[in-house]
Each structure stands twice: as C-alpha cells, then as structure tokens.
Amino acid sequence: MSDTEHETDSPAEPKLAGILTFPPEVVAALDEHCAVERLPRDRAICEIVAEYLRFKGYLRARPAYAQSSPQAEKPEGL
C-alpha cells in the first residue's frame, strides 16, 4: 500500500493524492481552515472543491459524505 492510500478508502473512490501542488500561502490557509473546522486535510480539500463546483453549476447534489456533516449545513460564500 502506498503512502497516499488509506485502508478505509473505498476501491470505488478515485485517487488524486500526489498530483496536486499548492503554493505555501494556500497550504497555510488550508491548515488554518482544517484546524478551525476540525477536518482532515483531504476531506477539507474535497469539500472545498465540491462547494466550488456546486457554486459554478457543475455539481448539483451534495456528496454522500457531506449529507451528515454539520459543516455541510453551514452556508459559505466563495
């Protein structure tokens, strides 16, 4: 198993780890967001990307993992 795979990940979930590179200021902002929202970085990135795609009209439904998340109910502007 590689460093980017987790035992709890579903085999149906596509993997993007290792292909994204962020500038240091984005990483710092993401780390702050994760600390405030108490989210792991991978989940925070997924939620941020999903919210952006929903905002742009490319994604219509909330991802299944977000249905029960208290953070999913918070309105956030982009």
N, C-alpha and C positions, 0 to 999 in steps of 0.2 A: 504494500500500500504506500502511495507517495505521501509527501508532506502536505499536499493540498487536498487529499481525500480524507473523509471522516467516516468512521464506522456507522454513524447514524444516518448518513446521506442515503436517499433513495436512489436505486440504479436508474430511475426514470428522470432524475434531475440532471440537466446539462451542467457541465463544469466550466467555469470561466476563470477560476483561480490561476494566477500566474501569467495572465495575458493583459492585465490592466496595470498601468503605471500612473501614479498621481503625483502632482507637484507637492513639495513639502507643506505648503500652506493649506492645501486641500486635506492632506493627511492629518494635520493638526486640528483643522475644523471638524473632520470626521471623528477623530478621537474624542474631542470635546462633546460632540453630539452623542456618541456612544456612551460616554460617562453620564451625561445628563439623562438620557433616555434608558440607561441600563440595558443596552443591547450589545450583542457581539458584533464585531465589525462586519462580518459577512452578511448578517441579517440586516444591519443598518443600510449597507450598500444596496441590497436587494430592494428594501422598502423605498429608499430614495429614488432609485431608477424606476421602480414601478409607479411611484407617485408622479414623477416627471412624465412618463409615458402616458399615464392616465390624463394628466393635465394637457398634453399635446393631442389627445384624442386617439392614440394608438392602442390603448389598453382600456377596455370597458369595465371589466369586473375586477374586484379586489382579489389578489392571490389567496389561495386557500389558507395559507399560514396566517394571513392578516385578519381573517374573519373573527378570531377570538382574542386578538391582541388589543389591550387597552390603548396602545399608542396608535393603532389603526383608526380609532374613532376621533382622534384629535384633528381638527382642520388645520392644515398648514399651507401657507402661501408659498409660491415659487417666485 
